[in-house]
Amino acid sequence: MKNLKMRSLCALMALVMLLSGLFALVSCGVTDENKEKSTEISTNDETKESSAYASLEKEKFNREFIVMSREDMKDEYEVEKITGEILNDLLYERNSVVSEDFGVTIKVVDGGDYGAVNNELIRQVTSDGDDYDVYTGHKVAFMNCVPENYLYDLNKITSMNLSAPYWDQACRENLALMGHNFMMTGDIDPASMQISACFVFNKKMNTELGKTAPYELVDNGQWTLDNYLKQIEDVSMDLNNDGVMSADYDRFSTTIWSLDGGFSMFYGAGGNYVTVSDEGIPELTYNSERVISIYEKLYNIIVTENAFWLSVADINSYGVNYDLFTEGRALYCDITLSKISSFLADMTEDYGIVPVPKYDEAQPEYLSFVNGASPFVMLAQTEKDPEFVGTVLEAMAAYNYDNITPKMFEIVTKLQSARDPDSSRMVDYIIRNRVYDFGYFIELDITNSVMNGISAKKESIASELKGKARQAEKKLERLINDFDD
């Protein structure tokens, strides 16, 4: 099978994510109207004057802008030259324009993994330091740094307009705590937009099995869990007739990595556990009947239809689920946009891209789960010049909104599927409505109920939900009380 050389590294990366913990519905700013506007901005000189970036007031600072970056997100800020790679070159242009217009020299420091970045930020705060202007955050920073008040409240920075469409409004509203926002993402981080859940399907197999391409269902609002189940019924097959469904020989309806799919399909169906009030108070508000109903549908899709489910217990085999798809032995694959370019790069057969299915047609939007690996911008509580930092971040975000986000399809697929305008349209659905559950980011154990239940092949998780609800409520109460103190 392919990717054997990568598995040890991938398994290690996945294990790091596991040890960090097992991971609302408003626009991230890329509406149909904004998409059209942004495309015009990048091609029409007349509309450039009305672009988000052009409307910003320019100020010459003549100083360094220092980024402490996670090693896996360093390329978001440190871009040394034009290489011909789409995203690299767009970010190079972004840095050049912002540096010229605002008189800044962008300097990037590789902070190591997210744990090391958190530790350095905490060291800066406890020593009243200010060696870095901005840090690239992670879910673990939300868990560890927000409750301890190590981060600067971005709402205090007047040079940042967090209500602007280039800041992810779902992140702003659903990761707020007591009216404060300590970590933000959006167009400023193309990597964050790529860490959005989606499905890919094998076009050749889809045709051979007599299935219709799901694009029309998506456009008509009919791409639901029930219709998805119809698409995959009887697809999984024991090809070598040995009575065992094996990743080495057989065909599967869907391939799923549990730490992604255990959340993406649940949140894609409108499930959630915690709601943040207008005052920023997180409350456990999940609807147990809805959660149980979603789970039953997922049980049929994954367990009954013999999907390939790579559980946490099989972490040393990480990547097998993507190999199955690239080798043409799975009809669908639960994936993120970022993994399309990394894991499907060598796939010879055509694939299509679609959003994660909705619960039913009454659900207004397709929703894309954002997992904990997503990058966020954050400032240390001891930052001495937050207005300067906010000005530069605002410029970067606005520039990306105008010039990079409209090209997200080409960035994701590296032009491999550019001949497929349907998938290009689907990417717009995927990045339009992204889901952040406060409970997942603060690591309430109840948010793992679906993943754990599917892994154990439980037909119901009703008792597990009831048992974990009070525990989750107590953790939220402690969080609010500790933060008040």
Order of alpha helices (4+ residues) and beta strands (2+ residues): alpha-alpha-alpha-beta-alpha-beta-alpha-beta-alpha-alpha-alpha-beta-alpha-alpha-alpha-beta-alpha-beta-beta-alpha-beta-alpha-beta-alpha-beta-beta-beta-alpha-alpha-alpha-beta-alpha-alpha-alpha
